[in-house]
Amino acid sequence: MRCAIVDGYVDEPAVLGVPPYVSTYVRYAGGLFLLKGYNVDYYTIDQVRARKLWHVFSNYEVIVVIGGLTVPGRYIGGTPITPHEVQKIFGQCTNSYRIITGAIGRAFSNKGGAFAKESINLQMGFDEYIEDIPHWFNKNSYVDAVRELSIAGTEIVKQHPMYPNVICEIEVSLGCERRTFCTFCTEPILHPRFFSRPVKDIVNEIEALYKTGVRAFRLGRSANILAYGSDFNGSQINPLAIEELYSEIRKRCPNLKVLHTDNANPSYIANNLEPARKIIETIVQHNTSGDVFSFGVESFDPLVRKKNNIDGTVEDIDLAVRAVNEIGGIRDKDGVPKLLPGINLIFGLFGETKGTFETNYKKLVQYLEDNLLIRRINLRQIMIFPGTPLYYLAQRKVIRTDKKLFEHYKYLVRNNVDNPMLKKVFPIGTVIRDVIPEKKEGKTTFGRPLGTYPILVGIPTNLDQPSNVVVVNHGQRSVTGIRLTDFSNLTLEELSAIPGIGNKSAIRIKNGDYSTINAETITFLRKYFLM
């Protein structure tokens, strides 16, 4: 018996599966059918498109398509599947059993500022929608099911086209620890009950992936990493659980390259400040550099926060941003901060006014002026998903983003905050290791290291292998990097990009004339390149 898994990529509040990420959905589905005795083949939707593989699926008894976006963004590593493409795959295999899993089985939109269309109206042609693979596998115990499926599905990762340069999303907990939820969030719809997986199960899964050759992990699939283990001791913050989890991972997987996390609730930090600081210290002790706490701020406007039931106050956010900077702002030997906050903002929420845009902008400027580092600022327009309170409210009231204001303030943030903030986070001379090439534009190769919200690096040369680079310039949301290599190997374009050189001096240098280079530039070259 044969099963094909088509990874159409997922992006939800607590899980990411766009390459180089491999989502939990992929590994659980693979584990499910391997345990049932199937031979399992794994394809990404980008492979299907590039190689025109639509027809091959008629050879399989079972087809599983994974996909769904509830927080859509812009992606470099891949393009998520569309309902039309799902129908195109399933239309080729009418004799196969056709399964769909992920949020696309409920509704779909590939952009913010819109309503997601309910899947019942999209005519994708599937036989069964499995919303929750582990629960479908074992209706009595989700934890037991994940324990079994996560281990059984580890081998599927070897079929990923980017293997071994992948990062595995690890399910740490499920659902949100709050008793009431944000009006727009899909997490309580998809996963209504909060609970944490046992430390042993998580560590065993990571160790199994480690043994397959995976070296990058994100402790994600969690609405708030700091709440992990709080259900072990009666809904109280649990620093010991985090300490056990991180230390055991490091013990079992000593040569891992990336250990990052994702979501953290700033209000939870502020309201549990001392134990939260202990957790942050633990993470900083055991993680790898470049880690990010994604703060779901959504809005700095107090009225919008109240009307959309967003947890905490603006003062709570300020306190959390400071705490993470104080503990996580230390830099490794390459100059990369260990752990910084990231800010997520949503536009188009209920109660938003013109003043909301200005309030959000001023707060970001304040962080910049106060020298509080923010790793990245995510600006998006709300996608209204069926089943959320905001969806039902939108049936009675007009809820939409003022697109002109959104574009105006997005321009201000990108130019007046992002660029100077990037210079603070990754100053010239910062070394970024293992940058993986992803696309080429002219003579520039763009790539990223593995990690949570990895920085995009433009390298002015043709590059096919992961490389270590040194930062020499900054854009709005990316940096320019030069390979750390023998000086004689640098291209003219790379030499020209180095501060203090330029095109004409680069040509002279190639001819052995260093007379036009100032002392500061010579010092920089000698520090980073073999001369």
Secondary structure, DSSP 8 states (H G I E B T S, - for coil): -EEEEEEEEEEETTEE-STTEE-HHHHHHHHHHHHTT-EEEEEEHHHHHHHT-GGGGGG-SEEEEEEEESS----SS-----HHHHHHHHHT-TTSEEEEESGGGTEE-SSSSEE-EEGGGS----SEE-S-HHHHH-SS-HHHHHHHHHHHTGGGGGGSTTTTS-EEEEE-EES-S-SS--TT-SHHHH--S-EE--HHHHHHHHHHHHHTT--EEEEES-S-GGGTTGGGTTS---HHHHHHHHHHHHHH-TT-SEEEE-EE-HHHHHHTHHHHHHHHHHHHHHS-SSEEEEEEEE-S-HHHHHHTT-SS-HHHHHHHHHHHHHHHT-B-TTS-BSEEEEEEEEES-TT--HHHHHHHHHHHHHHHHTT---S-EEEEE-EE-TTSHHHHHTTTS-----HHHHHHHHHHHIIIIIHHHHHHHS-TT-EEEEEEEEEEETTEEEEE-SSSS--EEEESS---S-EEEEEEEE-SSEEEEEE-SBGGG--HHHHHHSTTTHHHHHHHHHTT--TT--HHHHHHHHHHSB-
